[in-house]
Amino acid sequence: MSTQMWIRQIHRWLSMAFTLAVIANIVAMTMQVQAVWIGLLALVPLIPLLATGLYLFALPYRGRSNA
C-alpha cells in the first residue's frame, strides 16, 4: 500500500475517534460532569487529524506543473 493510502486510512480512523470524543464530551456536558480530561479527549485525535488533513489537502497541488 502506498503512503497516500496509509495516510488516508489513518485520517479516516482519526476522524471516527474525534467524532466519538466529541459525542462523549456532549454527553458529559448534558450530564453536567465536570471533568477536564473529557474536554481534552477530543484534542488527542484532533492534532494528528489536522496534520493528515493538511497533507491530503495539499496533495492535488503538489503534483501540478506551471505549464
ChimeraX attribute file (.defattr): number of C-alpha atoms within 10 A of each C-alpha:
attribute: neighborCount
match mode: 1-to-1
recipient: residues
	/A:1	5
	/A:2	6
	/A:3	8
	/A:4	13
	/A:5	10
	/A:6	11
	/A:7	17
	/A:8	15
	/A:9	13
	/A:10	15
	/A:11	20
	/A:12	15
	/A:13	14
	/A:14	20
	/A:15	18
	/A:16	13
	/A:17	18
	/A:18	20
	/A:19	15
	/A:20	14
	/A:21	21
	/A:22	18
	/A:23	13
	/A:24	16
	/A:25	21
	/A:26	14
	/A:27	13
	/A:28	15
	/A:29	14
	/A:30	9
	/A:31	9
	/A:32	9
	/A:33	11
	/A:34	10
	/A:35	11
	/A:36	9
	/A:37	10
	/A:38	18
	/A:39	16
	/A:40	14
	/A:41	17
	/A:42	19
	/A:43	15
	/A:44	13
	/A:45	19
	/A:46	18
	/A:47	13
	/A:48	15
	/A:49	21
	/A:50	14
	/A:51	13
	/A:52	20
	/A:53	16
	/A:54	11
	/A:55	15
	/A:56	15
	/A:57	11
	/A:58	11
	/A:59	11
	/A:60	9
	/A:61	9
	/A:62	9
	/A:63	7
	/A:64	8
	/A:65	6
	/A:66	3
	/A:67	3
